[in-house]
Each structure stands twice: as structure tokens, then as C-alpha cells.
């Protein structure tokens, strides 16, 4: 399909030599699918449709062209994020630098983390951070670790080592975040308790893309290995497992249980998800999480205490706490696999923890300890008496 092109003086768009709207801009970029173009006028930079009308109200110091129905924008504070074709941001975080999308992925650089690739849903493609990264081309991308440059595929697997790229880049990384194994098994062994309940997010799953429902997402190979290892390190106490009925949670719980050597079946329970102890109308909430960044929606719930289709957050927390306590058994560990949304809501309500700059990772979780008649919640190295 032929699209209008910038005029010879770069102040408007024309088709077959005829202007397609009356307005004039300082500069205009090319129209990109789905029919949107970057422009600059006295109010700032933004995107327009074929009629020359803005598609959103915000104005930025700079905006990029659309690719894969997404565009990069730059903030007044010299940070970057991506927006969709409606002008709504994709993902919750701002970046030190961000590229346009290529083959459904985009390079981003984050302070204190490094460089990686994200999907059009704002999620990491493969789960690792590097000092530097370049865009994917034909399913391969250049990244830099401690030993130099290498080529990876979209699962994050190394294909080969290679020479540094020739092209200059606007940013050079100086940090690389490397995650550590969950401390939960160690904490369980170091702490005296009568019963313990572990509430944990499922293991690493396939990443979401923009507008995609996540109910059928499977665990990655790395996620499966991590869940099995988690279970192996729990050893020494009897273990029972419960999970949200969603496949990735059930599979995580099954692998944890297998790692412990236990032969019992995992018990699926809707308090842990699908819909979860916080949700009273699954139809209302499903679209909410598909159309908006999960972290943004959850932080709104935490900050206001209410959210469409959800119980008041304190009531939902009481419901989940009651269920978790009901799974406890003497001298044993109950592992309950859930989702990041519910774990963040639960922990923040009971401890006041601020999740704005610290989100729930895969296999990240808290522990409920019963010590005699008193319950305590362990999270991020601290115990809170309940």
C-alpha cells in the first residue's frame, strides 16, 4: 500500500503531489503502518493520522517513527519509553535509551540493570541483561558481556562469539545485572518454625507481546530448570504444593514438587489465580491486564485500594491470607504458586513495601512462618509480625 510522503520542504505530507491536510509543521517524518507519522510543531513532538490530527494529547521533546505498531518517545528528563498506536505507554519503566522495534523486539538500556531486548508488550524477550545490545536481524542480535561480544537468538542462547560491531551507538553500557537464586530455601533452613507457607510467583514463562492474553503462556526451558532446582533445595521437610489453575503455575508447582522428591499431586486453587482471591469479576479484569502494563495497574490498585473487578485490596488480602494459613501443616512446607499481581498486592498490604522500583521476579516470593500461635511474614530479608 502506497502511503503519503513528506513534502519537498518537510512541513506536511502529500499524495501524488497533493497535500492531504491543511496544517503545516516544523518537520514531519514518514507515515508508517498503521498510518501514523511523527511531526514537530511549536507545541512539541507527537504523532498524527492521515487527517493531520494528533492521536494523543501528550507532547514530547522527540518521538520516533512507528514500527510493529509501536514508537519510541523521549521525555523532558531525557528518558525513553514506547507507546502503542493509541499513544498509550507500553510497559511501566522509563529507560536510559530505547530503540525502535525490529522483528517484534526493541533494545532498551535501564539504569542499574544494563541492556536487553523487550517485546511489544514491554516484557524482556529472554530474561538476561548485558552491558550492550543491538537490534535483532534475521533472528540474531549482538550483545556484550564480561568476555566481549556474542551473537544470541531470541531465546537468549549464545550462537557464537564475534567481533565488536562497527557502527557507533548513542550509549555504551557500564552495568550488567545478574540475578541471584531465590534465598527462600536457605531462609527456610535457617529459621525456626512450626509450619511454613511459601507464596511464590511462577517460574520464567514465555514473554507477552502487545495485546496478547497470557493464560496459555508456557514456562521457558530455563524456567523449568529453575523450578526443579528450587524444589531440590527445599529438601529435608515434607512439602505440599498448591497453585493457580493456570498452566504455568500448575507446571511450576509440579516441578517444585518433583524436585523435592514428593509424589503427591499439586492442588489447583482459584484463590491463587484464575481469577484469584482479589478478583470478583474475571471478565472485567481480563481486558484490563491485556490493554495496560501489569505493573502500572497493580500499583494503582496498591495505591488506591480499589480496582475495577477487584475486591478492596484489604479484603482480598484477608481472603488470600486465610487460604494460605489453611494450607499450613505441622513441621511442613506448603508451596503456593501464584502471579506477580497478587503477590505484590499481598505483600504491600501487610508490610507497606513499595514496589514502584522493585517488582516481583520469577520464582520470587514471601514466606509465612507459624511460630507457636503467632504468624510472621518474611519478605526481602525482613520479618513482619501479623
C-alpha positions in Angstrom: 0.0 0.0 0.0 1.4 3.4 -1.0 1.4 6.0 1.8 1.6 9.7 1.7 5.1 11.1 1.7 6.8 14.2 3.3 6.6 17.3 1.1 9.8 18.6 -0.5 10.2 21.2 2.3 9.3 18.6 5.0 6.5 20.6 6.5 3.5 18.5 5.5 2.5 15.2 3.8 1.3 14.8 0.2 -0.1 12.1 -2.0 0.5 12.2 -5.8 1.8 15.8 -5.2 -1.3 17.0 -3.4 -1.3 18.0 0.3 -3.5 15.6 2.3 -4.3 18.2 5.1 -4.1 22.0 5.5 -1.8 22.2 8.7 1.9 22.9 8.4 4.6 21.6 10.8 8.2 22.4 11.5 9.2 18.9 10.4 7.4 15.7 9.5 8.5 12.1 9.4 7.3 9.3 7.1 4.0 7.6 7.6 4.4 4.1 9.0 1.8 1.4 9.5 -0.9 1.7 10.9 -1.0 5.1 9.2 0.8 7.4 11.7 3.6 9.9 11.3 5.9 11.7 13.6 5.7 15.5 13.5 7.0 18.6 15.3 5.3 22.0 15.8 5.5 24.8 18.4 3.8 22.5 21.0 6.4 19.7 20.7 6.8 16.3 19.0 3.9 13.9 18.6 2.2 11.6 16.0 -0.6 12.4 13.6 -3.0 10.4 11.4 -3.8 10.9 7.7 -6.0 13.9 8.5 -3.1 15.7 10.2 -4.8 15.3 13.6 -2.9 14.3 16.7 -3.6 10.8 18.0 -3.0 11.7 21.6 -2.7 14.9 23.8 0.8 14.5 25.1 3.8 16.4 23.6 7.4 15.2 23.8 10.9 16.7 23.1 11.3 13.9 20.5 9.4 11.0 19.0 10.5 8.2 16.7 8.7 6.6 13.8 6.3 3.7 14.3 7.5 0.1 13.8 5.5 -3.0 14.8 2.7 -0.6 15.8 4.9 1.0 18.5 7.0 4.1 18.6 9.8 5.4 20.9 9.3 8.8 22.7 11.7 10.9 24.7 10.7 12.7 27.9 11.7 16.1 29.2 14.0 14.3 31.6 15.9 12.6 28.7 14.4 9.2 29.4 12.7 7.0 26.9 9.7 4.6 26.7 7.5 3.1 24.0 3.9 3.9 23.1 1.3 2.0 21.1 -0.8 3.1 18.2 -3.2 4.9 20.6 -0.4 6.8 22.3 -0.5 4.8 25.5 2.7 3.7 27.0 3.9 0.1 26.7 5.4 -1.2 29.9 5.9 0.7 33.2 9.5 1.6 33.2 11.4 4.5 31.7 14.8 3.8 30.0 18.1 5.5 29.7 17.8 4.7 26.0 15.5 2.8 23.7 15.5 1.8 20.0 12.5 1.3 17.7 11.2 -2.2 17.3 12.7 -4.6 14.8 11.4 -8.2 14.3 9.0 -7.7 17.3 11.7 -6.7 19.7 13.5 -3.5 20.8 16.8 -2.7 22.5 16.5 -0.9 25.8 19.0 0.3 28.4 18.0 0.6 32.0 19.8 2.2 34.9 21.3 -0.3 37.4 20.4 -3.2 35.0 22.1 -2.7 31.6 20.9 -3.6 28.2 18.4 -6.2 26.9 15.6 -6.7 24.4 11.9 -6.3 25.1 8.7 -7.4 23.3 5.9 -5.1 22.1 4.2 -6.0 25.4 7.1 -4.3 27.3 8.5 -7.6 28.6 12.0 -9.0 28.4 12.5 -11.3 25.5 14.9 -13.8 27.1 15.5 -12.8 30.7 19.1 -11.7 30.7 20.9 -8.3 30.9 24.1 -7.3 29.1 26.4 -4.3 29.1 25.3 -3.5 25.5 22.9 -4.8 22.9 21.9 -4.3 19.3 18.7 -4.9 17.4 17.6 -8.3 16.1 18.2 -9.0 12.4 17.1 -12.3 10.9 16.6 -13.7 14.4 20.0 -12.9 15.7 21.3 -10.0 17.9 24.7 -8.8 19.1 25.2 -8.3 22.9 28.2 -7.7 25.1 29.0 -9.5 28.3 32.2 -9.7 30.5 34.1 -11.6 27.8 33.1 -9.4 24.9 30.6 -9.5 22.1 28.5 -12.5 21.2 25.5 -13.4 19.0 22.3 -14.7 20.6 19.0 -15.9 19.4 15.5 -14.9 20.7 15.6 -17.4 23.5 18.8 -15.8 24.7 21.0 -18.7 23.7 24.5 -18.0 22.6 25.2 -18.8 18.9 28.8 -17.7 18.7 31.3 -15.2 19.8 32.0 -12.3 17.4 33.9 -9.1 16.8 32.6 -5.8 18.1 30.1 -4.0 15.8 31.4 -1.3 13.5 28.6 1.2 13.8 28.6 3.9 16.5 25.9 3.9 19.1 24.4 6.7 21.2 25.0 4.9 24.5 27.6 2.5 26.0 26.7 0.3 28.9 28.6 0.2 32.2 26.4 -2.1 34.3 25.1 -5.6 33.8 22.5 -7.1 36.2 22.9 -10.8 37.0 20.1 -12.2 39.1 20.7 -14.5 42.1 19.0 -17.7 43.1 16.0 -17.4 45.4 17.0 -17.1 49.1 13.8 -18.8 50.2 15.1 -22.4 50.6 18.0 -21.0 52.7 15.7 -18.9 54.8 13.5 -21.9 55.5 16.5 -23.9 56.7 17.9 -21.0 58.9 14.7 -20.1 60.6 12.9 -22.0 63.4 9.2 -22.5 62.8 6.3 -24.9 63.4 4.8 -24.5 59.9 5.8 -22.6 56.8 3.8 -21.4 53.8 5.7 -20.1 50.7 3.8 -17.8 48.4 5.8 -17.6 45.2 5.4 -16.3 41.6 5.6 -18.9 38.9 8.9 -19.6 37.1 10.0 -17.8 34.0 7.5 -18.0 31.2 7.3 -17.0 27.5 7.1 -13.2 27.1 3.9 -11.4 26.3 3.5 -9.3 23.1 1.2 -6.3 22.9 -2.5 -7.1 23.3 -1.9 -10.8 23.8 -3.7 -12.7 26.6 -1.4 -14.7 28.8 -3.4 -17.6 30.0 -1.7 -20.1 27.7 1.9 -19.0 28.2 4.2 -21.8 29.0 7.4 -21.9 31.1 10.7 -21.4 29.3 13.3 -24.2 29.4 15.3 -22.1 31.9 12.1 -21.6 34.0 11.6 -25.3 34.1 15.1 -25.9 35.3 14.9 -23.2 37.9 11.6 -24.6 39.4 13.1 -28.0 39.7 16.2 -26.6 41.4 14.0 -24.6 43.8 12.3 -27.8 44.8 15.6 -29.7 45.2 16.9 -27.1 47.6 13.7 -27.3 49.8 14.6 -30.8 50.8 14.5 -32.0 54.4 10.9 -31.2 55.3 7.6 -32.6 54.0 6.2 -30.4 51.2 2.7 -29.9 49.7 2.0 -27.8 46.7 -0.9 -25.6 45.6 -1.2 -23.4 42.5 -3.3 -21.1 40.4 -5.1 -23.3 37.9 -3.2 -21.5 35.0 -0.9 -23.9 33.3 2.4 -22.0 34.0 1.6 -22.0 37.7 0.5 -25.7 37.9 3.6 -26.7 35.9 5.8 -24.6 38.2 4.3 -26.3 41.3 4.6 -29.8 39.7 8.3 -29.2 39.0 9.0 -27.8 42.5 7.3 -30.8 44.0 9.2 -33.2 41.7 12.4 -31.5 42.8 11.6 -32.3 46.5 11.0 -35.9 45.7 7.4 -35.8 46.9 4.9 -37.9 45.0 1.7 -36.0 45.9 -0.3 -34.2 43.3 -0.5 -30.4 43.0 -3.8 -28.9 44.2 -5.2 -26.2 41.9 -7.0 -23.4 43.8 -8.6 -20.3 42.4 -7.6 -18.2 45.4 -4.1 -18.2 43.9 -5.3 -17.1 40.4 -7.8 -17.6 37.6 -9.3 -15.5 39.0 -7.6 -15.2 42.4 -8.6 -14.0 45.9 -8.6 -10.4 44.9 -10.9 -10.7 41.8 -14.7 -10.9 41.9 -15.4 -10.3 38.1 -12.9 -12.1 35.9 -14.5 -10.7 32.7 -13.9 -7.1 33.8 -10.3 -7.7 34.9 -9.1 -9.8 31.9 -9.2 -6.9 29.4 -7.7 -4.5 32.0 -4.5 -6.5 32.2 -4.3 -7.1 28.4 -4.6 -3.5 27.5 -2.4 -2.0 30.3 1.0 -2.7 31.8 0.5 -5.1 34.7 2.8 -3.2 37.0 1.0 0.1 36.3 -2.4 -1.5 37.1 -1.2 -3.2 40.2 0.5 -0.1 41.6 -2.8 1.8 41.0 -4.6 -1.0 43.0 -2.0 -0.8 45.8 -2.1 3.0 46.0 -5.9 3.5 45.9 -7.0 0.2 47.4 -9.6 -0.3 44.7 -9.6 -1.5 41.1 -12.2 -2.5 38.5 -13.5 -6.1 39.0 -11.4 -6.5 42.3 -12.4 -6.7 45.9 -11.0 -3.8 48.1 -7.3 -4.7 48.5 -7.5 -5.2 52.2 -10.4 -7.6 51.8 -8.6 -9.5 49.0 -5.5 -9.8 51.2 -7.6 -11.2 54.1 -9.1 -13.8 51.7 -5.7 -14.8 50.4 -4.1 -14.9 53.9 -6.9 -17.1 55.2 -6.3 -19.6 52.4 -2.6 -19.6 52.9 -3.0 -20.3 56.6 -5.4 -23.1 55.8 -2.7 -25.0 53.9 -0.2 -25.0 56.8 0.7 -28.2 58.4 2.9 -29.1 61.4 6.7 -29.2 60.6 6.0 -29.0 56.8 6.2 -26.5 54.0 3.2 -25.5 51.8 4.3 -24.0 48.5 1.6 -21.9 46.8 2.3 -20.7 43.3 0.6 -17.5 42.2 1.1 -14.4 39.9 3.1 -11.2 40.4 -0.1 -9.1 40.7 -1.4 -11.0 43.7 1.9 -11.4 45.4 2.7 -7.7 45.2 -0.8 -6.8 46.5 -0.5 -9.2 49.3 3.0 -8.2 50.5 2.4 -4.4 50.1 -0.9 -4.6 52.1 0.7 -6.5 55.0 4.1 -4.8 55.1 3.8 -1.4 53.3 6.6 -2.4 51.0 7.0 -0.1 48.0 7.0 -2.0 44.7 7.5 1.1 42.5 11.2 0.4 41.9 11.3 -3.3 42.8 9.0 -5.6 41.0 8.2 -9.3 41.7 10.6 -11.6 39.7 10.0 -15.1 38.5 10.1 -17.6 41.5 10.3 -14.5 43.8 8.2 -14.9 46.9 7.5 -14.4 50.6 7.2 -16.9 53.5 4.5 -17.1 56.2 6.0 -18.6 59.3 3.9 -20.0 62.1 5.8 -19.9 65.4 3.7 -21.4 68.1 0.4 -19.3 67.9 1.9 -16.3 66.1 2.3 -15.7 62.3 5.1 -13.8 60.7 5.7 -12.7 57.1 9.2 -12.8 55.6 9.9 -10.6 52.6 13.2 -9.2 51.3 15.1 -10.2 54.4 12.7 -8.7 57.0 10.0 -10.4 59.2 6.7 -8.7 59.9 4.5 -9.9 62.8 0.9 -10.4 61.6 
